[in-house]
Amino acid sequence: MEAQVIKERIYQFLIQLKQADGLQYDTELFQSKYITSLFALQIVQFIEREFHLKLGRRDITEQNFHTIDAMAELVQRRLAGGGEGNG
Amino acid sequence: MADKPAQVKCVIWDLDGTVWEGTLTEGGAQALRPGVADAIRELDRRGIIQSVASKNDAAPALKRLEAFGLADYFLCPQISWGPKSGAVQAILDTLNLKPEAVAFVDDSPFERDEVRFAHPKVRTYDAAQAASLPQLPECCVRFITQDSANRRKMYQADLNRQAAERDFGGSAEEFLTTLDMRMEITRVTQEDLQRVEELTVRTHQLNSTGYTYSYEQLLALAQSPEHIFCICGLQDRYGDSGKVGLLLLERQAQALRLKLLIVSCRVMTRGIGSALLAYATQLAQAEGKALQAEFLETEHNRIMYITYKLAGFDEVEEDGANLLLEYAKAEPIPFPPYLTVEFPDAGA
């Protein structure tokens, strides 16, 4: 799946969770307090459902979720059959 | 120890020939069957919720229930001419119940079979057993707390809230803001202990360790200066959700150690876990200590792991299913903006 498609789907989900003021693919979600842990959980559940993935313990890191770009990278890596990251 | 039957959390009633005598569409339903109203009230008092699966036209059947003074006891009644297995499925979905927690009462062997065929784990009972349901061991509860007595009203408030959320046009956060949620954090006292025990036994998904304690142990923890043991209540404009969360911290030399973080599944998407975790980081900072959290992986509590990790906790020790996590940031987590947090104990 193309990175652009993945990013757009995640973006669409995020703005449903929270109104976006200039949300970009590289906006730091944790620093800007954009994500509370409640929303973080819903994002993980969304990604698993939307892309038919089962994320492992080592996938669940801030590094993999701090921007839309990072989430899309994680999804692509896992869709390509890559194992859990080393994060 | 012998296996005891799983606790029934919800009883689903047929109406014709089960709750009342005869068939409504044939001029029956002039009287309730003996003992049924008492059974319904007793189950309700114990915190066992109830619903209806009846083949009837909805409006006249509900009107009859109202005339008998019973309509309020039933959550999301399913009254239509569709199969009862579908009605049971709708109730399971709406109330977020597992089939093994549900009992179905119907005078028709055909309907009981039809439900059992689709839902093998649902327990079915003949109408002849209706009046004596409260005597069955699976319908007995160890004790009745304030929360169990109010459970039906809380579920009803949840249903109203869910309907409002479906109709709401804005984002999830905006919706949460409209709820006017007030969370009250207090120290656990002796009066809370039964509810504390109930939460530790009933909660599986939002439970960081699954540790259970005896009543005496809980009492000791509540009185121990080495521990901070908090319970939280939640109210919003739809009603009082009761006591929905627990936080147990142990004071160690260098760290506060989070032993137990539990949030009732009923309030899963309302940020209570986030808020309790935020409070723990604030307490640790106030005491000038690190914050560590024990996490014991179970079949059901992956959600809790995700919550910790994305709130800024890192793993520092791993021993099989036992993990030790540590909050790795300098700044404590602020409370979520859509929630007002109150501390009635403070200054007392």
Interface residues (C-beta under 8 A of the other chain):
Chain A: I15 Q16 L17 K18 Q19 F30 K33 I35 T36 S37 L38 F39 A40 L41 Q42 V44 R57 I60 T61 E62 F65
Chain B: G170 S171 A172 E173 E174 T269 R270 G271 G273 S274 L277 I303 Y305 I306 T307 K309 L310 A311 G312 I333 P334 P336
